[in-house]
Amino acid sequence: MEVNLVVEALKFMVLGMGVVFSFLVIMVYALKVQTVLINKFFPLAEKKPINKVQTQVVTASDTAKKIAAISAVVQHHNNLKG
């Protein structure tokens, strides 16, 4: 009696892929059921939109401070190279 190894390998491959596919399908449906149960017992509270509009005021001193900080960093970097 001769055993064809290619056929046996294909059987194992189909069996293994079938088991993995079945597990993934079951997991997808289990997660869907879990989502429904969690939303049923622990609903999220709806957030009310905030109508406040916050404006950011940029003054000349803020811009000058940023320019001074950037200049200091560039000068420090150049001094380290030197």
N, C-alpha and C positions, 0 to 999 in steps of 0.2 A: 504494500500500500504506500503510495507516494503522496506526500503532502506538498501542495503548491504554496510556497511561502508568500508569494505576491498576493494571492487570494486571501490568505490568513491575515496579512498585513492590512489589506483593504477592509476586511471585516472589523479588525480592531480599530482602525481609523474611523469607520462609520459609527461604531459603537461609542467610541470616545467623544466624537463630535456631537452625536445625538444626546449623550448625557450632559455635555456642557450646554448645548442649546436648550435642552429641557430645563436645566437649572436656571439659565438666564431668563427664560420665559416665566418660570415660577417666581423668580425674584422681582421681575417687573410688575407682575400682578400683586405680589405681596406689598410692594412699595406703594402701589396705587391704593390698596385697601388701607394701609397705614396712613397715608395722606388724608383719606376721607375720615378716618377715625380721629386723627389729631385735630383736623379742622372742625369736627363735630363737637368734641369735648373741650378743646382749647381754642376758641375762635380768637382771631386777632381783633383788637380794638381799632376802630377806624380813626385815623388821625385827622384832626381838623386842620385845614390849611391856615397858615399864618398870613395875614394880610399886611403885615408890616413890611415896608420897604426900607432896607438899610442902605444908606448911601455912604460911600467912603470918601472923605474929604482929604485930598492930597495937597499939602501945602508946599511952599517953596523950600521950607526948612527940611521937610521930609526928603525931598528930592536931593537937596544939597548933602544931607547926611548919607544917602545912598551912594552918591557920587564920591564922597570922601571915603567911604568904606571900600568901595570897589578900587579906588586909586591906591589905597593903603595895601590892599591885598596884592594888586599887580606889582607895586613897588617891592613888597616883601618877597614875592616870587622871583622877581628879577634879581634881588640881592642874594637869594639863595643859589641861583645859577652861577653868579659871578665869581 
